[in-house]
Amino acid sequence: MQPAHEEVLLNDNDYSYWLDAGRPVAIFGIPVPVFLVFLLWLIFPSFPIFWLCIGLLVTYRILGWLGITLTISLQRILHYLRGNQLSGRPWWYRRYFEGGRIR
């Protein structure tokens, strides 16, 4: 008889290729949607815009290498704007029912 809390280990035969189905496609470590910045170059075709697009890609790659991606940057900005405390109640409930405003 085996114990009920036995640890289950995955063998190579148990690996499902669907585990990799949701990972983003990247070229040289840069997610493919970031390359859409070249649409800007198609609208305004000039060498300064082309070098701006290349500069944005290189900057994005360097920030990703440092561990600062676009998602993480947006989360940090939102955390800064929200502050440290999050309330589970909407502003109008706190204002009218938790003593924020006297009726």
N, C-alpha and C positions, 0 to 999 in steps of 0.2 A: 504494500500500500504506500502511495506517495503522499507526502504532506501537501496540504491545500495551498500553501504559500510558496510553492516551488517557482523559482525564477525561470522564465521562458526566454531562451536565447534564439536569435534568428540565425539559421544556417544560410549558406549561399543559395541553397535551393528555395528558401522561403522568401528571398528578396523579390519584391515586386517593382517592375520598372515604372509603375504608376507613381511611385514615391518621388520621382524626378519630374513629373509632368508639370508641376506648378512653378518650377524655378524659372526666373527670368533669363532670357537669352542675352548674352553679353559678348561683345567683340573687344578684345584686348582689355577686359575688365570693365568696360563701359556698357551700361544697359543700352539696348538697341533704340528705345524711344528717345534717348538723349541725342541721337544722330538726326532727329527731326529738326535740330537747329539749322541744318543745311537748307531747309526750306526757305529760311530767311535769305540765304545766298541766291536761291532761285528767283526770288521776288526782286531783289536788288543786286544784280550780278556786277560785282566789282571786287578787286583784290583786297581792299581794306575790310569789306564784309566777310570775305573768305577767311582772312587771317583772324578776324574776330571770332568766327565759328570754330576755327582750329584752337584758338586760345581758350574758348569756353570748354571745349572738350578736354583739353589738357588740364585746365583748372579743375574740372569735375573729376578727372582721373586722379589728380594729386589729392584732392579732398577725400575721395573714396579710399585711397591708399592710407590716408591718415585716420580713417574710420569715421569721417564726417560725410554722410550721404545726404541727399536732398530730403529724404524722409526724416532722418534724425535732426537735421537743421530746422525743419518745419515744426517738429515736436518740441524742440528747445524754445523756439520763438513763441509757440502757443503756451508753453509752461511759464515763460517769462510774462506774457500778457495776462494770463489767468491769475498768477500769484501762487503762493504756496498752499493755501487752503481751498479745498473744493467742497461745496455744500451739496447735499443730496436734494435740497429743496430749491424750487425756482425762486427768482428774485421777488415776485409778487407775493408768494406765500410767506417768505421771510419778512417782507415789509409789513404785511397786514396782520399776520397772525403770531409772529414771534417778537412783538414789541418794537419793531423798527419804526412804527408810526402809531401815534395815539389817535383813536377815533373820536 
